[in-house]
Each structure stands twice: as structure tokens, then as C-alpha cells.
Amino acid sequence: MQYFTVFPIHGQSNLQPHNFLGHSLSPDLPDVDDAGFRNKSGVSATILGIGDSHTYGHGVDPEDSWPAKLSSRIKKPVYNFGVGGYNVLHYGVILARFIPADTTDIILALYMANDFSFGGSYEYCAANRGRAAIVSQFGIELPRCDIRKPRKNMWQTLKEKVAIVSVTSYVSQRYLSGFISKKMKSNKIEKKDGTITIDGVPMNLEHVDRYNSSTDLTNKMIAERVDFFLTLLKKFKELNPTINLKILLIPSKELILTSAEEKCPRTEPSGISLNEISLKSYLKEQLEKNGFQVEDAFHSTLEKYCNGSNRSRDNFYPDFDSHPRAAGYEAYAEAAYRLYSGS
């Protein structure tokens, strides 16, 4: 297993420490460059995509990530600055420290569901040097984030050190859980044992509640981080007037599925309240007021979801995973293309 796989094969163990960002991808992975990002080695691009795992392309091949698909459309290289776990603090570090001098276009993909809600671990707060770079470059106050050194539990250590544990855990998470959950599927709204089934897709109720909390503008912590993000973009634009910085809004799985209940109905609406809608409206209003171009990937994602068969809808999102499969990233790329081309 160690010989035939990229070992270990779990998310945290495929990261490496980064002096400014806290973490980046391990160059030991076959599709990661020396800088720790998901690009072919030696690629040079004036167009950048910045984001989290939805920009990295979690769960799909490198060519299926939205920066790669956008690159294929415009016939120009697009550098992928996406890493799982990144949030508005990491975007600030990248904008402050890692933008090449010849950059012409930046598409920052904001995953509203959790980019403003991050824990206090070292990875999620970025490194002290990176946070200092934001203050030095843009002169803005940082949102609160209690930095703690990461601690590995016994299970995480076993997954990183023992091949059979690593592979068994990965297979059970990625395949067996999906196989088992398919037996739970129905087109009825069901709330049982902490799970809600929306449009035939089971989701954890605690997960849904966490997303609602993460997008709640009445929460002072969330509001503080939203204000930081808006100020960050405004300062960057003032300092870099020749760079076209545009914002791509990435919808959550919960928003797509609850909207699909009414747009392409197979079930009765679940009545789940998503603060993401209010947050999105506020962000678009504020960004456009400050002269930024904004494209909402919600429309293309929902259309691609609804235009598929029942079977393709069932497979659009893996069960109990917020990332789409390739069709979802294609929808993101369509929105990114509209944003880039100005159409």
C-alpha cells in the first residue's frame, strides 16, 4: 500500500507547515508544485484563482478544479492558490505577500458557508508572520483568532504511520459510508437520528446548524470577519489599481439542495433557514458599491443540478460531504468564465 499509494492519504497528513500561511500542500503529492499549491511544476500565470478546498478541487482530479477548467476555456494558464482549510485570513496573506508582480487578474472564490468561521488552531488562523504581513501591507486590524499549536490524537497518528489503518479509514470514509447512506435515501424529508434527508440526500443536522451559525451576520465574530474581508479587498484595490480583482461566490451544498426542492422539486420544501442568503445579499451589495465585479456561482450550479436526471442529482454531491463532484466544479468554472470575460 505504501508503494502504490501517496502515503499517507489523509488530508491533514498531506499538508506541510508554511511560514506565512500556516499550511500548504505537500510537494510530495504528484499534482502539487514546489510552492505547495495544486499546479504543474514550473507553471507561470498572470491569472490567479484564490480560495479554499472548493478552489483546490477537493474530491476531483486536478483538471476538474475550476481554475483548471477556466484555463481550458480561455486558453491561458490559471494559477491555483486554493488549499483546504483556507479562509479570509489566508486570502489576506496571499494578497499581501504572494501576488506576482506581473499579475493581471485575480478571481477570489469565497465559500460563504465557512470562510468567515474558523477555529483557533494554527492552520486556520494562518501563521504569525502572515498575519503581520497583512497589517504591514494594508494597515488594517485583524479579526480575533486564538492561535494554538495543533495536537494529533492517537487515531491521526495511526493513520499517518500505519498503511493499513490509513487506507482502511480512507476507504470507509469515501466509499463505504456512501454505500451505506444510499440505503437511507428517499425523496421524503426525514429527520431521524440527527440526520435530515433533503432532495434525497442525507445530511447531518449538526452540520446544517453549524453552517447557519457560520453565516449569521448577527454574530459579532462573523460580522467582524466580514468587515475585515471587505476592508482587505478595498485596500488591495487601492494599492494595486492595475490588477483586476473579482469575486466568485461559491454556494453551499445546503443552499443548492434546499433551492432545488422548489426549482426542480422531488420533495416538499424542508423549511431549513439558511443565513447564507442574507450574507450573500449583504456581500454583493457592499462589494459592488466599492466597484468590485461579483459573480454568483449559485445559478450555474443549481441549473446544472436541476438539468440532470434523478440519478445524476443523487451523485452531484457525495453523501455527508459538502464538496460537489466534477459537474459542480464545471458549474463554478462557468461562473468564473463569465466573471473573467465580463459577460
N, C-alpha and C positions, 0 to 999 in steps of 0.2 A: 504493500500500500504506500509506503514511503517512497518507493521507486517510481510508481506510476501516477502519483498524485502530487499536487502542490501541497506539501505537508508543512505545518498543519493547515487544515482547510477551513478554519473558522474565522469569522470576521475580525475579532479583536487581535488574533494572532497573525493576521495578515496586515497589520499596521506596524509602523515604526515611529519612534519618537521624532518630533520635529522641533527645532529650537524656537520657532516663531508660532507655528500653528498648533503645537501640542502633539499632533499626529498627522502622518500622511501615509500613503500606501507603501507597502514593502516592494522595492525593486526586484525582489526575488520572484514576484509574480510575472508571468510571461507577457502580460499586456500593460505593464507599468514602466514608465521611463525612470531615468536616474534621479529626477527631482521628486519622485514619489506620487505621480499622477498618471491617470489611465490614458496614455498616449504612446504611440510608437516612438522608440528611441530616436532622438535627433530631430523630431518634428519641430518646425518653426512656423508660427502662425501669428498673424496680426489680428485675428478674430478670436475672442476668448469666451468660453462658457464657464460660469462660476455657479456652484451650487453644492447640494449635499448628495445623498445616495441616489436621488432621482435624476441628478445630472451625471453622476458616475455611471449609472446604468445597472443598479442592483438587480441581480437575477437574470440578466441577459448578456449575450456576447458583446464584446467591445463595439462591433459595427452596428449594434442595435441601440446604443445610447443615443440620446437626442443630439448631442454635439456631433457625433459621427454621421448620423442621418442628415443633419443640416449641412455638414461638409459635403456629402454626396450630392445634395441638391444644388448647392451654389458653386460646386467645383473648386472650392478653396479649403485649405486646412483650417480646422477649428480646434483650438487647444482646450482640452477638458480639464478644468480646475475643480471637478466635483469629487468629493470624498464623503463617505458615510459618516454621519455624526456632525458634520459642519453646520454652522448656524450663522446668525448675523455677525457674531464676533469674528468668526473665521473669515467671513466675506470682507470685513473691515481690515483684517490683517493682510489679505491678498491685495486689496485695493491700495493699501498703504505701502506695501513692501515688494510685491512680486509682479507688478504690471510692466511688461517690456516697453521700452521707450518708443518702439515703432507700432504700438497697438493702435488700431483704428476703431474697432468695435468690440463692445463687451455686452454680452447678454447674461444678466444675473437672474438665475431661476430661483425664485423664492417659494419654498414649500411652506405655505402659511400654517399648516397643521402643527408643526413643531419647531420652526426656525426661530420662534420667539420664546420658546420654553425649553430651557436646557438645565441639566443638573449641575452639581457643584464639582464634578470630577475634573481632573487635569485635562482630559481630552476635550470636554465640552466647553471649557472656559478659554481655550487657546492658552499659549504659554505666556509667561510674564513679558518676555521680550516682544512678542507680537502685540500684546495689549499696550505696551509702552510705545510701539511704533505707531499705533493708531493715534494716541494722544499727541505724539510728536509731529506727525504728518498733518493731522486735521484739527488739532486743538480742541477736541470735544471730550466731554465727560463720558466715561464708560458706564454701562449698566452694571449693577451689582452681580457678582458671581464669586462664590466662595470656592477657591481652588483647593482641592485636596488631591494628594497623590493616589493613584489608582491602586486598589488592592485586588489580588487574584485569589479566588477561593479554590478549594481543592478540585472541584469539577473542572474549572477553567484550566488549571494546571495539567490535569489528566488529558484534557482534550488537546493540549499543546504538545504533550510529551509522549503520549501513547497512541500509536497509529490506529489500533482497533477501536479505541474509545472515540477518537476524533472522527473517524469515518462513520461509525455506528450512530453517533449523535447527529452528524450532518444528514445522513440518510433518513433517520427518524423524523427530523425536523422538516426536511424538504419534501419527502415523498410519502412516508407512512402516515404523517398527520393529515396530508391532503387526501389520501385514500380513505382513511377513517372518516374524515369530515364529510366526504361525499355521501356517505350513508345517512348523514344528518340533514342533507339538503331537502328542501321542499319550497314550494312557491307561496307558502303562508308565512306571515310574520309570527315568529315563535320566540318567546322569551323563556328560557329554561336553563337552569344550572349556570347562570352568569353569561349565557350566550344569547345573542339576538340574530335571527336569520333575516337578512334584507335582500330582496330580489333573488332569493335562492342561495345567497352566500352567507355562511355563518361568520359572525364576528363576536369578539369578546366585549361584553358591556362595559367592563372596566376600561378597555381601550377606547371605546367611544366616549366615555365620560372624560378620560384624560385629554382627548382631542378637543372636546368642548372647553375644558379648562385652559388648554394651551392657546386658544384663540379668543379668550374672553377679554375684551378691551376694558371692562370694568375692573379687572385685576390690575393693581398698581404696578406689579412687576412686569406684566405683559405690556402695559401702556408705556412704561419706561423704556423697554427694549424696542418698541415700535418707534418711539420718538428718536431713540439713538440711531436706528436704521435710516429714518428719513433725513436726519441731520447729516449722517455719514455720506449719503448719496449727494446731498446738496453741496457739501464741502468738496467732495471729489470732483463734481462738475465744475465748480468754481476754479479749482486748481488745474483741471485738465479739459479745457474747453474744446480741444480738437478731437477728443475721444467720444464716440457715440455710445453712451451707457444707456441700455434699455432693460426693462424689467419684464420677465416672463413669470406669470403667476401659475403655480402648479397646484391643481386641485387635489384634495384628499380622496381616498377611496370611499370614505363615508359620504362625502358630498356627491360623488358620482352615483353611487348606488341609491341614495335616497332621492336624488333627482330623477333617476331612471324609473323609479316606481310610478312617477306621473308622466314622464316623457315617453317611455316605451313600456307601459305597465304590464307586469305579470303578477303583481301583488297589490294589496291595498297599501297606501302610504303608511309608514311606520310611525310618523309623528316625532321622529328624533329631531331635537332642536340643535342646529349647528351654528355656533357663534362665528364660524368661518365666513359665513355670508356677510355679516356685518363688518368683520375685519377687512374682508376683501373690498367692500364698498369704500370704506374709510381710506385704505391704502391707495386705491385707484384715484380717488378724489385728490388726496394730498400730493401724490406723485405727479399727476397731470397738471396740478396747479403750479408745481415747480418746474414744469417744462419737460418732464420725462415721458418717453413713449412707453406704454404699458400694453401687454397682450395677455389675455386670459386664456390659458390652455383648457379651461373648463369646457368650452363649447366644442372644440375639436375632439376632446376626449369623450364627452357624452355622446356626440354623434357617432363616433367610431364604435362605442359600446352598443348603442341602440341599433345601429345598422347591421350588426352581426346576428347570427342565428342564436337561439337559446343556448346551444352548446358552446358557441364562441363566447357568449356573455358569461357563461359559467366558468370559462377558462381565462377571462380577461384579467382577473386578479387571482393570485393564489389565495387559498383559504388562510385566514389568520395572518396575512402579510399585506402591508399597505402599498407595496410596490406592484405596478402592473407588469404584465408580460410584454412582449415585443410590440403588440398593437398599441398599447398605451404610450410607449416611448415614441412610436411613429406619430401619434397624435400630438405629443409635446413638440416634436420636430416640425410638424405642420404649423403650429402656433409660432415657433421660433423663426420659421422661414417668413411668415407674414410680418413679424417684428423686424427682422433683418432687412427685408426688401421694402418695407414701408407700405405694403399692400393691405 
